[in-house]
Amino acid sequence: MNRIKNNIKAIVGLLIVWFAMSSCEELRFGNDFLDQQPEQIGLTVDTIFDSQYFANQVLTKAYTSLPYPIPYGNNYAMGGDLLESITDHSYSICHYAAGQSQYYIGVYNSTTEMKNQKYYFSRPSVWEGIRKAWLMVEHVDKVPDMSDGEKARAKAEAKMIVATHYVDMLRHLGGVPIIDHAVDVNEVMHYPRATVENTVNFIVELIDESKNDLEWKVSNTADDGRMTKGYALGLKLRTLLFAASPLFNSATPYMDGEASTKKLTWYGNYDANRWEQARLAGQEFFDALSAEGGYELIQATEATEEAYRKAYNDAYFTRGNTEVLLSIRTGYKNNYNNRFTGGADNFARCQNPTLKYVNLFPYADGSDFPKDFDWSNVQTDPYVGRDPRFYETVLTSGRPYAGATSELFVGGNHRKEATSIGTGFLMYKFSQDYTSATAVGAVDNYPHLRLAEVYLSYAEAINEAKGGPDAKAYECVNTVRSRVGLSPLSPGLDQAAFRKAILKERACELGYEGCHWFDIVRWKDEAAFKDDIQGINQFIDASKPTGYRYEVFTIAPERHWKTNWSPKWYLSAFPKVDLEKDYGIIQNPGW
Amino acid sequence: MKNILIKACICLGISSSIVAQTSEPDSLSYAFGEAVSGNKLTESVQIIPNNTLYGRLKGLYVMQGVNNTNPLENGASLNLRGRSTFGNDGPMVLVDGFERSLSHITTEEIASIQVLTDAVASAIYGVRGANGVVLITTKEGQKGRSTEVNYNFIVNTPFRMQEFADAETYAKSFDEARLNDGLDPLYTDKLDYYRNGDEPEAFPNVDWQDWAYKSLSNSHLLDIQNQGGTDRFNYYTIINYSNSNSLIDFKNYDDRYNTGNNRINLNVRSNINVDITNSTHLKLNLMARLVQNKRPGTDLSSLYSKLYNTPANAFPIKTSNDVWGGNSFLDYNPIGEIADRGFIKDFRRTINTNLYLKQDLDKFIDGLYAEAAIAYDDQIQINDARKRNYAREEVIPLFTSDGELVGASYQTLGLASELAWSSNTSGMYSRSAVEGALGYDMSQGDHTISAKLQYRQTAYMGQWRNSTMKRQDLMAIANYTLKGKYFADAVVNYSGTAVLPEGDQFNTYPALGLGWLLSEEDFLSGNSIIDYLKLKTSFGLSGNDFIGHDLHKQYYGIGGGGYLFGNNNTSFGGIKEGGLAIADLKIEKARKFDVTAEATLLKKINLSATYFNELRSDILVSGGSVVSSMIGISIPQLASGKVKNQGVELNLQYYNTIGDFTFGVDANYTFARNEIINNNEGFQPEAYLYKTGNSLGQYYGLENEGFFNTQAEIDNYDIYQSFGGTLSPGDVKYTDQNGDKVVDENDYVLLGYGNMPEIYYGFNLHLAYKNFGMNALFQGVAHRNVYQNTTSLHKPLANNTNISSWYLEENTHWTPATAAEANLPRLTTLDNPNNFAWSDLWMANGNYLKLRNVQFYYNLNLESANKMTARIFLNGSNLFSIDNLNTQDPENMGANYPTSRAFSAGVQVNF
C-alpha cells in the first residue's frame, strides 16, 4: 500500500509541475479571476482623440457619408434611378428602381418608404456621418498634436457635413429632428421634429459658425474634396433660396395636417424678408468671390461646339476644377460598383430624357427651340445646332456611344421596336459615351454644388427680393449662358418671365444633378407633375428630308399622380417604422 | 468575495463529480430514459460518439451534422428540448464533471451518458446551466482484473446520393431552357455525339460524382481495455485506435503521395481511484488523443457543390494530351481538385486531465468532508498543407464547313505549379477548472440530510480574440429526505461570468426540487402491480452567458472605409465605431418548471411522463425597432427577448424474459414547442408578418398559385411580382396577400415548421434467444420542414450549373405540354429570382423515421479456464429512412458530403 501511496504522491507532484509549466498565468481566485483581458483592439474615444492620426480618421469617416446619387455599391438611393426620373424631365425604364416600382404607379407610401426611395430618413450611413462629425466637434480639442487652426478647421468641416445632410433632409422632408451632439448611451432617445424655421436656422447657424474657419478654396490640391468657405456660402444660398420659396414661405401650407399645424412643413406665414435673406446670402458669396477669387466657370478654349462641350463637361465631371464647390467621390469611374460607367448593370441606360426636356434646350445661338415644333414635318435634323449642353446631357441617334454609334431610331441597336420601353432618348451625362476610354482609370466626381448653380440662385433671389431682375441678376444668368456660347437673355423681362427663364436655365445647366425636382417642388409646380411624359419614335424613312420620320408618343400608363394628384408628393413620407418607434416623429400631411 | 491571489503557476479547475454520480446505468431500472450506459451506445458502431446518441434519451434532440471539410469527423449536434433562445442553444457537455467536447472521447470509454434538464441541476451550473447539461462519465475499474478487446471492420457506402443528368439529357434540357429564354438552341446537331459517346473528348459525358466517390470505403476500429482493482484501488485504461477512410478517394495520381481522405485517431485513457488513507480518496483521469486528418489539397467544403454544378458534358476529365479538361466558365476540374491539388494533413493533440480529492473530516464532525478538484485540458492542431495548382485545357472541336467533326484545338487554362508548403495552427485552446467543497452528510431516524457548500471557477481560452470565457460559482446545495419517501433538494448558486461588466457579474440562481415516493406509502406498499411510483417537480432559475464580448463597452476600430481627398484615387482611412454600448447588459435567464411521474409496473415496465415549461427572458435581441437610427451608430441590442418553451417527454421501457427468449423495448418521445413572446419586432406593415407568437426558426415565404400558363395570362395579370426578371409562361405565380397589387417581402406568410423538429422520438428494440440477439434503434422526427434550394439540384442550369434527376425525372417541370400536372417551374438558363423567391413551392415535409442502427450478435461461450467470453456481431446503420423525400436525405439537403450508410462486422473478447 505504501508503494501505491508513494506512486500517487509522485503522480500528483508531477501533475502540479506539469500544470505549472503548461500555464503561464497566475492562478487567480475571487474577483480577480473574472477580470477581463482585452479582447478587442481597445480604441476608445480617449485613445482616438489622443493623436491626430486617429482623430482625422473620424472626420474622414464622416465624409464617407456624403450623398452620392449615382448608383454605387448596393444600397443606392432610388434603387438605381436618379431624382430626375420622377420629374417631367426624365423617365426611368428600370422596373425595380424607385421610379417604376414606387412613384409612377403610386404605391409609394410610409410603409414602403425604405432605403430605396428618393430620401430615406433613417438611412444609417447618414446618421453615422452626423455622429462622427459631432464626435469630432466634441473631442478634437483634446488632441495634443494638432494646432488650434487645424482643430478649428476640423470642427468647421465636421459641421458642414452635418449641414449638408440637414439641407437634404429639409428639402425632402421639411422640419426634422435636430441632433446637435453625439448621442450618449444613457440619454433619453426622444427626438421630436423641429419646425421648418428652426431647421433652417440650425443649418444657417452651422454654416455661420464654420465659414470663417474654412479656407475659401483649398490651397493644397491634396485637400480637394474638403469643405470650403466657398461651399459653405453657396450652401447657405441654396438653403435660404429653398426656404424662401413658396413651398415653405407662403400664406397657406401646401397641405393641411398636424405637421402643418405645428409648422413642421412650412414657416406659418409669408415673409418677403426671406427672399431678402437669400439675396444677402448670394451677395455674401459674390462679395467674397470678388475679394478672394479662385472660383470661376470653366471657359471654352475656342468658340466651337466641341470646345463648349468640353468646358461644360469639365465643369461637372472633373475633380479639382475651379467650378465645383463640393465634389463628392467614391473612386474610379469604372469601379465595378459604379453602375453608370462600368458595372454589370448599366443603370445609365435606364434614365431616359423626355421630349419636354429635349425641347427645353435652345439652339446654339440661344434662341428657343420652337414650342410648336411640327414633328410631323421635320425639314432639318432637330438635334443639330442645339445648346452644347444638350449633347452632354441627352443622347440621340448617330453619336459615339459604347464603342460604336448610337442607334436610337426604331430598329436600331438602342431602340429595337417602336413599342420598346423608353422615350427614344438616353441620358448622356455621367455615363458619357460609355466606353473604357472615358471611364477606365479616371477618378470620379459628383458635383454636389457648382458655381453655375450659385449664379442662377443669386439671380433668382434678386429677382424675387427686388420684384424683378436688375443688372446683377442678368449678369449672373448671362455668365452661365455665355460659357456655352448662348446669347444673353433678352433684356426687359418682368419678374415672372425672368423667373421662368432662370428655372429653364437651371434645368438645362444642372440636368441630372439633382436640381430640377427641388425646383418644381419649391415652386409647387403642380403642372409639372401632370405633364404628359412623351418620347419620340424615329423611323427610318428615306422619303423624308432628314431620312427619318418622327412620331411623338405618350408613355402609358400615366403617372399615378397625374390623375390622382395630391400636394402630399411635395415632401416625402417618414418611414412608418420610425413613427412606430414613437420617438417624436409627426408624419407629413397626406401620408 | 475577497481577492485571493495565489502566486503559483497553475491553472484552474472545478468538478461537479458530486452531482455527476447519480446514475446507475444498466438494465431497465435506470433513470427512466434520462441516462444510457456506454454498453448500449457501443451497439451503434460509430467512430464519432455523438452519432451513437440518436433517439437514445428523452429530451435529447440529436440532429445529423454537416462537416464538409472533415467528413470523417462529422458528429451530430445536440439540443435539449428543442430551442428556447434566439442565441446559443447548445447544452453544456461535461465529461467526468468538467466541460469538454463529447467528440474528444471515444464511445468505448463511456460508462454512461445522462441528460439533466430539471431546474435544480440547471441552477447548479449557474450562468451556464439554462441550456441543460449532458453528463458523461467515463469507465472506472472494477474489483479483480479483466481485459476487453474489440475490433470492428466498417464498410461505408453513400446513402441517397443525388443523380444528375447525363450529357444528352443535359443538352436537351439546356436547349429547352434556351428556347424558353428566347435564345437559339445550342446542341440541336450535337445530340447524336452525346448519345453515341463516340467522341468522348469533344463531346464528353462524365458522371463526376461517380469519379469522385468510391462506392465503398472502409474503416477499422480497435480498442483494448484493461481494468482491475482492490478494495482501495482501481484502475481503468483504454487504448482506442481507429483508422477511417471517406468515400473521397483518388489516390495514385501522383506517385509521391495519395490524396485520399483518411483519419487516424488514437485515444489513450487512464482512470485511477485510490484511497490514499482511510479518510482520503483520490481520483485521477488522464486522457490523451492524437488525431491525424489527411485530405486533398482543395477546399473540401466547396468540392461538393463543384461536383453538383459541373454538367456531364462540360469537359472531359482529361484531354488526349493528358491535361485536365476545363472550360472558360468554370475555374476548376472537379476531379483535378481531388487528385491534383496536393494534400493537407492536420495533426491534433488533445489532453484532458482532472484530479479529484476527497477528505473525510469525521474526526472533527461526523459526516463532514472536504472535496477539491482541478482540471486542465489543452489542444493544438497543426495544419500542414502541400498544395499545388494544375493546368486545364479547353477542347474546342473543329468542324468542316458541312459540319463534320475533324478534330480539336486546345486552349490552355491555368498553369500548373509545384507543391508549395505551408503550415499553421488552429483549434488551440486551454481550459481549466478549480473546485472546492465542504460537505456534510447526516442520517438520523427518519431524517437524512446532505448539504454542501461549493466553489467553482472555470476558464476557457481559445486561439482567437473574443473567445475567453470565465465563470465562477459559489453555491449551497442541500438534500433532505424524510422517511425515505419525501425528498427536497434546494440550491442557491451565486454565479458570475466575465462577459458582464465588472461589478455586475454575479446573479443568484435558486432552485427547489420536491419528490414524493408514493410506492413507499402504506397504501401502495405491497401492491402487486405498482412496484415503484414517484412524483417529482422542480422549479428555479438558471442562466446562459453565451453573448458577445465587451458589449457594455464602446470601442472603435480602424478600417472603417475611407474617403478620397485630392485628385487621385487615393483613399484615406476612416475610423470604425462598434455598436453603442449596451447600457443594461444582462445574460439570458431561464425560469424552469417541470413535473414528472415515474413508475415501475409488474417489475417489467418502466414508465415516465414529464411536463416541462421554460420561460427564457433577457435574451439579447435587436433594439432597432424601438431606437431610431438617428443615433448614428449601430443600434444596441436590448436584453428584452423572451421565449417560452414547453412540452412533454414520455418514456417506456419494457423487458421480459420467457425461457430462452428475451424481449425489450426502450422508447422515448419528446414534444417541445417554443413560442416567441418578444423579439422586439417593432412595426410590421401586415399582421401576418409578425413572428412574435410563432416559433423560432419557422419558414416564412410566399404562397404560390401554380404557374403562368400563357403569355396572355401574364399580359392580363395586374399584380406586379417584384422579384425581378421578365415573366414567361412556366414562371411561378404568387399570392398577393395584402392585395396591394405588388408581390414582395410584405407578402411573406408563415409557411410551416422550421428545420428543428417539434417532435423527436426513438425506440430501441432488443431480442435475444439463447446466444443469438438483435438490437434495433429507430429514431424519427415530426413537425419539421425542409427548404429545397440547392443549386443544380433544386435550382438548375442558371449560371452554367447542372440539372438533376430530381428536377427532370422525379418531379414534373413546366412545359406547355405538362402545364396541367407540373409542380416545378420552367427551365431557364438565366437567373430567375421570381421562381426562386422564398416560397412554399420549395418547402417539403422534413419528417422521417430512420433505422439508425441494427445489430445481430452471437455470444460464444469459450469453455476455458480463464473465463474468456466472446461475442461476434454484424451491424448496419442508416439502413432505411421512411420520409417524404424518397431520394434525398431529409437531414442532408445541400451540396454536402453524402450521408453515410455503414455495415460492420466485429468481435469482442473478454478475458
HADDOCK unambig.tbl for C-alpha pairs under 7 A between the chains (distance, minus, plus):
assign (segid A and resid 5 and name CA) (segid B and resid 276 and name CA) 5.90 0.50 0.50
assign (segid A and resid 19 and name CA) (segid B and resid 10 and name CA) 5.33 0.50 0.50
assign (segid A and resid 19 and name CA) (segid B and resid 11 and name CA) 6.63 0.50 0.50
assign (segid A and resid 20 and name CA) (segid B and resid 9 and name CA) 4.45 0.50 0.50
assign (segid A and resid 20 and name CA) (segid B and resid 10 and name CA) 4.85 0.50 0.50
assign (segid A and resid 23 and name CA) (segid B and resid 9 and name CA) 6.23 0.50 0.50
assign (segid A and resid 23 and name CA) (segid B and resid 10 and name CA) 6.22 0.50 0.50
assign (segid A and resid 23 and name CA) (segid B and resid 11 and name CA) 6.23 0.50 0.50
assign (segid A and resid 24 and name CA) (segid B and resid 9 and name CA) 6.32 0.50 0.50
assign (segid A and resid 25 and name CA) (segid B and resid 9 and name CA) 5.92 0.50 0.50
assign (segid A and resid 26 and name CA) (segid B and resid 7 and name CA) 5.99 0.50 0.50
assign (segid A and resid 26 and name CA) (segid B and resid 8 and name CA) 5.83 0.50 0.50
assign (segid A and resid 26 and name CA) (segid B and resid 9 and name CA) 5.16 0.50 0.50
assign (segid A and resid 26 and name CA) (segid B and resid 10 and name CA) 6.58 0.50 0.50
assign (segid A and resid 27 and name CA) (segid B and resid 5 and name CA) 6.76 0.50 0.50
assign (segid A and resid 27 and name CA) (segid B and resid 6 and name CA) 5.79 0.50 0.50
assign (segid A and resid 27 and name CA) (segid B and resid 7 and name CA) 6.62 0.50 0.50
assign (segid A and resid 27 and name CA) (segid B and resid 8 and name CA) 6.06 0.50 0.50
assign (segid A and resid 27 and name CA) (segid B and resid 9 and name CA) 6.21 0.50 0.50
assign (segid A and resid 27 and name CA) (segid B and resid 10 and name CA) 5.52 0.50 0.50
assign (segid A and resid 27 and name CA) (segid B and resid 11 and name CA) 5.70 0.50 0.50
assign (segid A and resid 27 and name CA) (segid B and resid 12 and name CA) 6.81 0.50 0.50
assign (segid A and resid 28 and name CA) (segid B and resid 4 and name CA) 6.77 0.50 0.50
assign (segid A and resid 28 and name CA) (segid B and resid 5 and name CA) 5.11 0.50 0.50
assign (segid A and resid 28 and name CA) (segid B and resid 6 and name CA) 6.30 0.50 0.50
assign (segid A and resid 29 and name CA) (segid B and resid 3 and name CA) 6.53 0.50 0.50
assign (segid A and resid 29 and name CA) (segid B and resid 4 and name CA) 5.30 0.50 0.50
assign (segid A and resid 29 and name CA) (segid B and resid 5 and name CA) 6.02 0.50 0.50
assign (segid A and resid 30 and name CA) (segid B and resid 1 and name CA) 5.84 0.50 0.50
assign (segid A and resid 30 and name CA) (segid B and resid 2 and name CA) 6.01 0.50 0.50
assign (segid A and resid 30 and name CA) (segid B and resid 3 and name CA) 5.04 0.50 0.50
assign (segid A and resid 30 and name CA) (segid B and resid 4 and name CA) 5.98 0.50 0.50
assign (segid A and resid 31 and name CA) (segid B and resid 1 and name CA) 6.64 0.50 0.50
assign (segid A and resid 31 and name CA) (segid B and resid 3 and name CA) 5.83 0.50 0.50
assign (segid A and resid 32 and name CA) (segid B and resid 3 and name CA) 6.33 0.50 0.50
assign (segid A and resid 34 and name CA) (segid B and resid 470 and name CA) 6.08 0.50 0.50
assign (segid A and resid 34 and name CA) (segid B and resid 471 and name CA) 6.92 0.50 0.50
assign (segid A and resid 34 and name CA) (segid B and resid 497 and name CA) 6.75 0.50 0.50
assign (segid A and resid 34 and name CA) (segid B and resid 498 and name CA) 4.93 0.50 0.50
assign (segid A and resid 35 and name CA) (segid B and resid 498 and name CA) 6.66 0.50 0.50
assign (segid A and resid 36 and name CA) (segid B and resid 498 and name CA) 6.44 0.50 0.50
assign (segid A and resid 39 and name CA) (segid B and resid 465 and name CA) 5.14 0.50 0.50
assign (segid A and resid 39 and name CA) (segid B and resid 466 and name CA) 5.25 0.50 0.50
assign (segid A and resid 41 and name CA) (segid B and resid 557 and name CA) 6.68 0.50 0.50
assign (segid A and resid 42 and name CA) (segid B and resid 555 and name CA) 6.19 0.50 0.50
assign (segid A and resid 43 and name CA) (segid B and resid 555 and name CA) 5.65 0.50 0.50
assign (segid A and resid 43 and name CA) (segid B and resid 556 and name CA) 5.04 0.50 0.50
assign (segid A and resid 43 and name CA) (segid B and resid 557 and name CA) 6.32 0.50 0.50
assign (segid A and resid 44 and name CA) (segid B and resid 554 and name CA) 6.63 0.50 0.50
assign (segid A and resid 44 and name CA) (segid B and resid 555 and name CA) 5.23 0.50 0.50
assign (segid A and resid 44 and name CA) (segid B and resid 556 and name CA) 5.83 0.50 0.50
assign (segid A and resid 57 and name CA) (segid B and resid 573 and name CA) 5.85 0.50 0.50
assign (segid A and resid 57 and name CA) (segid B and resid 574 and name CA) 4.25 0.50 0.50
assign (segid A and resid 57 and name CA) (segid B and resid 575 and name CA) 5.04 0.50 0.50
assign (segid A and resid 58 and name CA) (segid B and resid 574 and name CA) 5.94 0.50 0.50
assign (segid A and resid 58 and name CA) (segid B and resid 575 and name CA) 5.22 0.50 0.50
assign (segid A and resid 60 and name CA) (segid B and resid 562 and name CA) 6.63 0.50 0.50
assign (segid A and resid 60 and name CA) (segid B and resid 563 and name CA) 6.06 0.50 0.50
assign (segid A and resid 60 and name CA) (segid B and resid 573 and name CA) 6.83 0.50 0.50
assign (segid A and resid 60 and name CA) (segid B and resid 574 and name CA) 5.13 0.50 0.50
assign (segid A and resid 61 and name CA) (segid B and resid 560 and name CA) 6.97 0.50 0.50
assign (segid A and resid 61 and name CA) (segid B and resid 561 and name CA) 6.87 0.50 0.50
assign (segid A and resid 61 and name CA) (segid B and resid 562 and name CA) 6.43 0.50 0.50
assign (segid A and resid 61 and name CA) (segid B and resid 574 and name CA) 4.34 0.50 0.50
assign (segid A and resid 61 and name CA) (segid B and resid 575 and name CA) 5.88 0.50 0.50
assign (segid A and resid 63 and name CA) (segid B and resid 563 and name CA) 6.56 0.50 0.50
assign (segid A and resid 64 and name CA) (segid B and resid 562 and name CA) 6.72 0.50 0.50
assign (segid A and resid 64 and name CA) (segid B and resid 563 and name CA) 5.52 0.50 0.50
assign (segid A and resid 96 and name CA) (segid B and resid 722 and name CA) 6.95 0.50 0.50
assign (segid A and resid 96 and name CA) (segid B and resid 724 and name CA) 6.92 0.50 0.50
assign (segid A and resid 111 and name CA) (segid B and resid 685 and name CA) 6.30 0.50 0.50
assign (segid A and resid 122 and name CA) (segid B and resid 629 and name CA) 5.73 0.50 0.50
assign (segid A and resid 122 and name CA) (segid B and resid 630 and name CA) 6.59 0.50 0.50
assign (segid A and resid 124 and name CA) (segid B and resid 629 and name CA) 5.80 0.50 0.50
assign (segid A and resid 124 and name CA) (segid B and resid 632 and name CA) 6.28 0.50 0.50
assign (segid A and resid 127 and name CA) (segid B and resid 629 and name CA) 6.92 0.50 0.50
assign (segid A and resid 127 and name CA) (segid B and resid 630 and name CA) 5.37 0.50 0.50
assign (segid A and resid 127 and name CA) (segid B and resid 631 and name CA) 6.65 0.50 0.50
assign (segid A and resid 127 and name CA) (segid B and resid 632 and name CA) 4.11 0.50 0.50
assign (segid A and resid 128 and name CA) (segid B and resid 632 and name CA) 3.85 0.50 0.50
assign (segid A and resid 128 and name CA) (segid B and resid 633 and name CA) 5.55 0.50 0.50
assign (segid A and resid 130 and name CA) (segid B and resid 632 and name CA) 6.79 0.50 0.50
assign (segid A and resid 131 and name CA) (segid B and resid 632 and name CA) 5.26 0.50 0.50
assign (segid A and resid 183 and name CA) (segid B and resid 631 and name CA) 5.67 0.50 0.50
assign (segid A and resid 185 and name CA) (segid B and resid 580 and name CA) 6.61 0.50 0.50
assign (segid A and resid 185 and name CA) (segid B and resid 581 and name CA) 6.67 0.50 0.50
assign (segid A and resid 185 and name CA) (segid B and resid 583 and name CA) 6.44 0.50 0.50
assign (segid A and resid 186 and name CA) (segid B and resid 583 and name CA) 6.91 0.50 0.50
assign (segid A and resid 221 and name CA) (segid B and resid 566 and name CA) 5.56 0.50 0.50
assign (segid A and resid 222 and name CA) (segid B and resid 565 and name CA) 6.20 0.50 0.50
assign (segid A and resid 222 and name CA) (segid B and resid 566 and name CA) 3.94 0.50 0.50
assign (segid A and resid 222 and name CA) (segid B and resid 567 and name CA) 6.86 0.50 0.50
assign (segid A and resid 223 and name CA) (segid B and resid 565 and name CA) 5.67 0.50 0.50
assign (segid A and resid 223 and name CA) (segid B and resid 566 and name CA) 5.22 0.50 0.50
assign (segid A and resid 224 and name CA) (segid B and resid 565 and name CA) 5.59 0.50 0.50
assign (segid A and resid 224 and name CA) (segid B and resid 566 and name CA) 4.43 0.50 0.50
assign (segid A and resid 224 and name CA) (segid B and resid 567 and name CA) 6.72 0.50 0.50
assign (segid A and resid 225 and name CA) (segid B and resid 565 and name CA) 5.36 0.50 0.50
assign (segid A and resid 225 and name CA) (segid B and resid 566 and name CA) 6.40 0.50 0.50
assign (segid A and resid 226 and name CA) (segid B and resid 565 and name CA) 6.99 0.50 0.50
assign (segid A and resid 319 and name CA) (segid B and resid 567 and name CA) 5.88 0.50 0.50
assign (segid A and resid 320 and name CA) (segid B and resid 567 and name CA) 6.25 0.50 0.50
assign (segid A and resid 329 and name CA) (segid B and resid 564 and name CA) 6.20 0.50 0.50
assign (segid A and resid 330 and name CA) (segid B and resid 564 and name CA) 6.70 0.50 0.50
assign (segid A and resid 331 and name CA) (segid B and resid 569 and name CA) 5.77 0.50 0.50
assign (segid A and resid 332 and name CA) (segid B and resid 569 and name CA) 6.67 0.50 0.50
assign (segid A and resid 443 and name CA) (segid B and resid 568 and name CA) 6.63 0.50 0.50
assign (segid A and resid 443 and name CA) (segid B and resid 569 and name CA) 6.10 0.50 0.50
assign (segid A and resid 577 and name CA) (segid B and resid 683 and name CA) 5.45 0.50 0.50
assign (segid A and resid 578 and name CA) (segid B and resid 628 and name CA) 6.66 0.50 0.50
assign (segid A and resid 580 and name CA) (segid B and resid 683 and name CA) 5.95 0.50 0.50
assign (segid A and resid 581 and name CA) (segid B and resid 625 and name CA) 6.31 0.50 0.50
assign (segid A and resid 581 and name CA) (segid B and resid 626 and name CA) 4.79 0.50 0.50
assign (segid A and resid 581 and name CA) (segid B and resid 627 and name CA) 6.55 0.50 0.50
